[in-house]
Amino acid sequence: MTEPKHTLTEAELEQLKAGLKRSHKERFEMATRLYKIQMAMKKAVITHQPFISKP
């Protein structure tokens, strides 16, 4: 069986090239930032309080 070939678009190639230019420190800082956001979202609690109180 032949599998279809996947080609990258120009935008995806540009993102890959930009990623390769980043240093290890920049990659670590970005990963740390994303991890902190993920942890905050896990702990977040959404509550709903209506504006109008029913008598």
N, C-alpha and C positions, 0 to 999 in steps of 0.2 A: 504494500500500500504506500502510496506517496502522500506525504503530509503537505498541506498548503504552506507556502513560504510566507512568513510574516515580515513585512517591511516597516521600517520606522519612518515617521513623518519628519519633516524638517524641524518642527517645534520640539519633538522628542529628542532629536539629535542635538539640538541646541541645549536642552536641559541636561543631557548627559555630558556634554562638553563643559558646561558651567559647573557641574558637580565634580568633574575631575580636576578643575582648577582650584577647588577649595582645599584648605589645609586640614590636617587631622584635628586641629584645635577648633576650627570653624564647624566641622562635622560633629564633633563632640558637643559643642555648645548648642547646636541646633537639636541634636538628639535629646540633650538634657532638657531643653525648653519644651519640646514636645512631650517628654515623659512627665514633666511637672504639670502640664496642662491636662494630660490624661488622668493623672492622680487626682487633680482638683475636680474633674468632671465625674469621676467615680464617687467622690464624697458628696457631690452636690445633691441637694434635695429640692425638688420643685413643689411648692405649695401654692394653692389657689385660694385667694380670699376675694369674694365678690365685693364690688364697690358699694352696692346697695344692700343694706341689711334688711331682711324681711322681718316685719313685726310679729 
